[in-house]
Amino acid sequence: MKRVGAAITIVLWTLCLCFSPSMSLHAMGKKHTEQKQTLCPDCSKPIDLRYYVDFLNKRIFCCGPDCHDKIAENPEKYVRILQDGGITLEDVGK
């Protein structure tokens, strides 16, 4: 009976590890599908392609002129926010 209990425990732990978020493809360093930016990084409204800030060959889109000015003051902060959220920023042509 103890062997059956031990086997069940091992199987359950194995399943927990397999489905653990820390064992996801992202956590293991594997790339997942790219996610394009659809929301303004400052206010989370839908982006307007007419408003953007270019920073280190990356384009940060925003929703309008107010957020554009705020993002332009500190673009590094918003690049980090977007990349931490899994967003792939558009490359700016050189």
Order of alpha helices (4+ residues) and beta strands (2+ residues): alpha-beta-beta-alpha-alpha-beta
